[in-house]
């Protein structure tokens, strides 16, 4: 197998590692591309292409994450990961770990870890790498990596997200939610939301966004039931789709451009958290992006003429 074929076979794994470390599709793709450039420039063939490439993409991702943390501290409003509609890497033996680790709740929890802790946790807990491989990837001894994992596990287990176990139940709950949403059914929405549900929006200062998170079933239901029927009046459409392995939907304007994405955390038959990614910089990898400011003006006009 040539270098190109070897790399392309491992590309899904490399992207999945980088995305979980970075929480950004664009940055993960850049890290994978830089990995290829280094591999292609190497004059010697490693004993294990998987070990070499995984170590390389991990080191690149760690460097990117360190610089990204400064930008995130200056971010306008809540920061959410870039939405991922389909994880390219599949491993039936670790399907549950892969699905849970890519959820927005898990990625936000990973943000609490240092870049090294995050990388060790991802490589070990999600992808089951050996400590010898992890040590080579992060440039630490195996003993140090074990300590990093202990600390990472402690932080993660303190706030580990729990989700509706049955996929069919999740999908049915999401179907009822989006149906009530587009109909503006306040009571229907409220019956699907947990008492302490949170609605969080990420506009990054580049799109209309909530001033702060909205909390409580009644508050969230009334806000959603006010806004989304107006959006439907100006031909905004709702396209159900899994987002980061959890129920969600893409919203498009009348030209089919992506306006924003909603992702739902569900547990015990109720929706616990609703996350809206509105920042156009985080949606471009999904296709053409709508002008959220123009849509906002149309919604306001629709409200005035209602």
N, C-alpha and C positions, 0 to 999 in steps of 0.2 A: 504494500500500500504506500503510495506517495505521500508527501507532506500535506498537500492540499486535501486529499481524501481523508487522511488521518485527522486533520484539523476540523474539516466539515462534519465528520462523524461525532466529534466531541463538542462542537459549537453549542448545541442545546444545553449541555451540562455547564459549560463555561459561562454562558449567559445567565443561567439560573443561579450559579454561585455569585456572580457579580451583582445581579439584581437584588438578591437578599442582603448583601453587604451594603449596597448603596441606596436601595429604595427608589432608584431612578432608571427608567428604561433607556433613556438617551445615554446616560453615563455608563450604564452596563454595556451597551452596544459599543461605545467608544473603548471601554476596557478590553472587550473581546477583540476588537480590531487591532488595538495596540499589542495584544498578546500574539496575534497572527504575525504582525510585523517583526516582533522579536524572534518568533519561532522560525520564520522564513529567513531571517538574517543569520541564524545560528549555523555554524559550519559543521557541527557535530549532531548526530541523532541521539536523543536520550534513550535510555533503556526502556522507560515507560513514557510514552507521549502523554498519557492521561495525567500522570503525576507531575510531569514538567509543565504542561499547559495549565493545570489547576493551580499549581504553585505560582505561576507567572500571573495569571489573572487575579489571584488573591492579593498578591503584593501590589499590583497596579490599583486594585480596588481600595486597598487600605490607604494608599497615598491620596487617591481621589477623595475618599471619605474624610480624611484629615483636613483637607482644604475646604471641602463642602460644609463642614461643621461651622466654619466661620460665617459662610453665607447664610446658613440656616438660622444663626443667632440674630441676623439682621432682617430676617424674612418678615414681610408684612402679614400679620394675622396668623392663624394656625397653619402649620405645615403638614401636608399629607403626602404619602408616597405617590409617585406617578402610577396611574392605574395600569394593571396588566390584565388583558382579557384572556390570554392563553399562555400557559407556561409551556415552553417548547420541550422541556425535559420530562421524561416519564420513566418511572421505575415502579412496577407493580408491587415490589416488595416493600417500598417505602412510600406508598401513595398517600397514606394518612399524614406522615411527617411533612411531605412536600406540600400538601394542600394547606395544612395549618400554618406552615412557616411562611407562606406567601400572602396570607391575609393581611389586610391593612392594620388590623389590631396587633398582629404579631410583629409586623415591620415597625410599627410605632413603639412597641415594647423594646425591640432591638436597638432603637435610637438611644436608649438609656445606657447602653454598654459602650465601653471604649472601642475604638476600631479593632484592636487586637482581640478583645473578648468577643466581639461580634463575629469576627472572622473564624475564630476557633469554634465558637458555638455552631455556626452555620456548617462548617466542614465536618464536625463530629456528629452533632445531633440531627442534622438534616440529611447529610450525604454519607454519613458513616465512614469517613476517612480514618485511617489509622493514625496514631499519634506520631509515628515517624514521618508520615506524609505531611501532617499538619505542622510539625516542627520545621520541616524544610520550607513550607509555604510561608510561614510568618517570621522565620528567622529567629526562633527561640528554641530552647532545649525542650525535650519531651516533658520533663518534670515541670518546667515553667508553663507549658501548654495545658498540662493537667490542672494546675492551679488557676489558670485563666478560665478553664472550663468550669471549675467549681464556682468561681465568682459569677460567671455568666449564668450558670444554672440557677444560682440563688436569686439573682435579679429577675430572671425570666419566670421562675416558678412563683414568685411573689405576686405577679400580675398576669400570669398566663391566661390568655383569653379562652373561653369555652364557647363552643358553637353547637347549634342544632346538629345532632349526629346523623339524622336521616336526611339524605339528599332530597328525596321526594317531598318530605315535610317542609324543608326549606323553600323549595320551589313553589309549593302551594301557598305558603305564607307570603312569599314575594308576589305571586300572582294576585292575591287578594289585596295586597298593599297597593300595587300600582293601579289596579282597577279602581279602588277607592280614591286614590290620589288624583287620577285624571277626571273623576266624577265630582271631586270636591266634597266627598262624603266625610264630614268631620267625625260623626259617631263611628262610622266604619273604620276610619283611620285610628281613632283613639282606642278602639277595641283590640287593635293589633299591636299597639305600642306598650312597652313596659312602663310602669309608673315613673321611673327615673330615666326614660329614654333621652338621648342627647342627639341633637342635630348640629353637625359641625361642617363649616364650609371653608374651602381653601381657594381663594382668588388671588392670593399673592400680591394684592394691590393692582392687579392688571385686569380685573373683572369685578363686577358688582358682587359683594359678599356680605355675609352677616357681620355685624360689629363684634359679636361674641357668640359662643355656643348657646343654643336654645335648649332648655331642659324642661322635662315634664311632659306627660302624654297630652294633656289638654293644650298646652302652649304650642307644642310641635304640630299637633293635628290641625289646629286652627291656622297656623302659618301656612302649612302645606296646602290646606284646602282653599286658602285664599289665593295663593299664587298660581298653582298648577292648572286650574281650569282656565285662568286668563291666558296662560301660555298655550293651552290647547286652542283657544280662540284665534291665536295668531299663527296657527299651524305648526306649533312645536310638537314633535312626535316622540313617543316613548318606545324604546326598543329594548325589551328585556334581554339581559346577557349576564353571565357570570363575570364578576369583577374580582380579581385576586382570589379566585376560588370560592367566593361567596356570592349570594344572590345580589343582583344589581340591574342597572339599566343605563343605556346611552340615550341622551336626549338630543334631537337634531332639529335644526331650523327648517323652514320650508324648502330650502335648497339642498337639504341633506347634509349640511355641515354640522359638525359636532359642537353642541353648546356646552354641555357638561355631563358628568357621570355621577350617578348615585350608587353607593355600595352599602349593603345592609349587613349588620351583625344580628343573627337571630339565635335565641335560646329559649327553651321551654315554651315554644309556640308563640313567642312574642319577639318584637324587634327591639333590640337593646340600644343600637347606635345606628345613625344614618350619617354617612359621610358624603359630601358633595365636592367633587374636584371641578373647579371652574376656571382655574388659571390656564390660559391658552397655551402657555409654555409646556404644560404637563399633558396636553391633549394632542399635540401635533403629530405624534407617532401613530395616531389612530386614523389620521386622514385630515382633510381640510377642516379648519376650525371656524365656527361662526363668530360674528361680532357680538359679544355678550352685552356691550354697552348699548348697541342699537336695539337688541332684543329687549333689554331692560326698559328702554324708552317706549317701545311698542306695548309692553305689558302695562306700563303706567298709563298710556293713552287708552288702552282697553279698559282699565279700571275706571277712568274718568267717564267713559261713554257707556259703561255697563248699566 
